[in-house]
Amino acid sequence: MPPKLAVVVVLVLSLVAPPRAEARKKRRASTPRIAKQKPTRKRSLRKRARAHARARTHARKRTQARERARARKRTHARKRTHARKRTHARKRTHARKRIHARKRKPRCSARCQALRARRAARRARRLARLKRIGLKRFPPLSLYSPNSRERLSVRLFDWRGRADRKAIKQVRHFLRCLRTKRTHTISFRLLARVYRVYKAFGKRTLHVYSGFRHPSVARLKRSYHTRGQAMDFRIPGVSRRRLRDYLRRTWKNAGVGYYPNSPFVHFDVRKKRMFWVDASGPGEPARYVDADAVLRAERGARRHKKSRKLLARLTRRVKPAPRPTKAPPAAAKAKNHKLAADAAERLATQMRVDPALTAPSKDSGAVHGPAPVGPAPTIAQPHSPI
């Protein structure tokens, strides 16, 4: 289409059809407007009432849902209870049937009854033989406490090798803290290992010097004695070195303490291997020495004199320094002063002289002074330390 013709067409259309915006304005002007109504008090109250009604409806629905959930729970619980009761009833019925079946006379012949009797006797003999073997395999453990002078002989394991709880309770009471009289759970692993030591050295009575120690009386608060995982003991007729070497050689996760100046060996159960040498005596503070040096000196003590001297120097007992004496209390001081005064008065009474005995005689030419009259002077007495 030529450009001139297009311009003419546009002008004609604009004159014939009015623009869209003007048509829209005319439509708006022709339609009547509805005036907006102002909110009144009645309408606001009705809206609030409807809102409250909806809230109450939702609350009622929630309450009903909770009640239905509780009812379902109660129903399930009731069903479980009834199921348990039915299960128990079935068990009782089966047990009653088994009892009645045992009480009923056997329906087999005499030959069958004799065969059953022989089988029962064979089982009894076998069980008795197993019991004898088990009792020999697990003999009773014999313990002795030099501090409390108590003895205990108890079977830790039955003939099947299972631990006996009553026996473990007796051992726990035997290994109680002697100062506080309190008991503690003893490690079963410790008891099993001590039982193995007991069997390895000819089932000799173990002399136990210490088991559980209460933390209030223990020197080391983190000691294995406070946990019930340690024991100080010895075996009569077995040297401490031999017992120490056996304990170190047998278990890797254990602690062994060697005390050359004490009659026992320390043994505990732990995660890692530990060995130490303490040259202190009973009741003295710990004095640890080089454990490797002690072992080397022991190996060479039989051949070399220097090794013997070194071993004696390492394991010698050092006397502790004397403890300072405490000053006596005020009451003791007053009592000591009173005793000293009484003694001085008695001494003065004995020293008084009678004038008739001290008068000069006619035969003697000696001239004596006048006799002392009155109480004798007080003599100061030294202070008594008691």
Order of alpha helices (4+ residues) and beta strands (2+ residues): alpha-alpha-alpha-alpha-beta-beta-alpha-alpha-beta-beta-alpha-beta-beta-beta-beta-alpha-alpha-alpha-alpha
